[in-house]
């Protein structure tokens, strides 16, 4: 991002709550401008130099979300920042509400609000809005969604009544006899110019056995009746009745994939909503939309009170109530170390008692076990593996790391990866061992 942090009336750091001087702001902006690599940050926030590089960990990408690998973590961070900016705008425009975006989407209206934040192409958004307002679509055929739904319900009732005798025989152990009887051929369901053979699968699902006298390829896949009716209405309105068979195959494929990715009951019912979600998460829409989708999903996971995220990870979230105090601690540690440590917009550099100089920067991915990358000057760019085995707020972990690196001669007794004569993998339980004794 080319923007720099702006000085505001009250220069208070949004991370640790300390006062940020104009000179410190100027220094940060100068470093951003002179950096030979892109510095990704939220320019709507004011941050002190100590917090600046670490605040973005709150936006950092897990290695996968919903089963999709994050191949470009920098783009994820950018979109996570953009998402929260859009949410703030949404909040102010709608008088302090997020229009259903206080949790992950669980119905069509919330899915629509979710996609409004994610989608970047206005034409697709307008088309999606049309399908959400399906009752306003032209009804050239004279059919409405209500009429189609009524016809499906009546047909299912007709099937239930017409097959009563056959089912009673089967239920009372006369299946073989029932199969020998030549039962009357049941009428097909006719909607517009299309005919279907459907069966009741359960109280909430049907099976589609035949479409326009052709056996349906996915005849054993349960379909929700309203979903099926919604699809038919859309296809009729768009005058695609001659492509119903192809369309319903796609309907099943998309519904099947989304039901695996999300909880089955949370999958949108509206076919166009399903199609957009499918195109986005499968990467057919602009790439930015997939990362924005995953970033928004990740953020809603954080703010939801019943999140399933593993607890230690929440210590890396700025939403954690302990974040501010933990960074106040980190700030006091850095200030107490004086000239042997230098905070930068990328992390911090620190001089150990051994004479070694260490650089510490945020990890690319969200990893509570090792939220940083530690390297030693002259170490040929090799990372020093220093893991955290006890979950603490991020500022506390950074304070422990900084003090350990400063006192590296003593720390080598416990953090074996700091010793150049010991193989890197020997430091797996380093900080845990250090602070346990």
NORWO-V996867 format. One line per field, one symbol per residue. ss: DSSP state (H for helix, E for strand, L for the rest). psi: psi as a letter, one per 20 degrees, with the letter a starting at -180 (. if undefined). burial: b if it has 24 or more other ideal C-beta (glycine too) atoms within 12 Angstrom, else e. A space follows every 10 residues. Layout:
ss = ???
psi = ???
burial = ???
This chain:
ss = LLLLLLLLLL LELLLLLLEL LHHHHHHHHH HHHHLLLLLL LLLLLLLLHH HHHHHHHHHL ELLEELLEEL LLHHHHHHHH HHHHHHHHHH HHHLLLLLLL LLLLLLLHHH HHHHHHHHLL LHHHHHHHHH HHLHHHLLLL LLLLHHHHHH HHHHHHHHHH HHLHHHHHHH HLLLHHHHHH LLLLLLLLEE ELLEEEEEEE LLLLLEEEEE ELLEELLLLL LLELHHHHHH HHHHHHHLLL HHHHHHHHHH HHHHHHHHHH HLLHHHLLLL HHHHHHHHHH HLLLLLHHHH HHHHHHHHHH HHHLLLLLLL HHHHHHLLLL LLHHHHHHHH HHHHHHHHHH EEELLLEEEE ELLLLLEEEE EELLELLLLL LEEEEELLLL LLEELLLLLL LLLHHHHHHH HHHHHHLHHH HLLLLHHHLL LLLHHHHLLH HHHHHHL
psi = piqrpqprgo mppigijrpp rhhgghgghg hghipjqpop roiiqpqrhg hghihihhiq prhqpkipqo inhghggghg ggghghgggg ghhklkqjli kirqpjrhgh hghghhhgqi ohghgggggg hhlhiiqqmh iiqrhggghg hgghhhgghg ghjggghggg hkjkggghhh pnqqpqqqpp ocjqqqoqqp gahiqrpohq oljppphlij ppppghgggg gggghghjlk hikgggghgh gggghgghhh grpgiipqhp hhgggggghg hijhrphhhg hhghgggggh hgiphkqjpp ghhiijphip higghhhhgg ghgghhhcii qoqriicqqq prhiiqpqpp qqqgqonhhm jropqppjjk jpqoooqpip pqqghgghgg gghghglhgh hhhhnhiioi iqqhiikgkf hghgih.
burial = eeebbeeeee bebbbbebeb eeebbebbbe bbeeeeeebb bbbebbbbbb bbbbbbbbbb bbeebbebeb eebbbbbbbb bbbbbbbeeb eeeeeeebee beebbeebeb bbbbbbbbbb eeebbeebee bbebeebeee eebbbeebbe bbeebbeebe eeeeebeeee eeeeeeeeee eeeeeeeebe bbebbbbbbb eeeebbbbbb bbeeebeeee bbbbbbbbbb bbbbbbbbee beebbebbeb bbebbebbbe bbeeebbbbb bbbbbbbbbb beeebeeebb bbbbbbbbbb bbbeeeeebe eebbbbbbbb ebbbebbbbb bebbeebeeb bbbbbbbbbb bbeeebbbbb bbbbbbbbbb bbbbbbeeee eebbbbbbbe bbbbbbbbbb bbbbbbbbee bbebbbbbbe eeebeebebb bebbeee
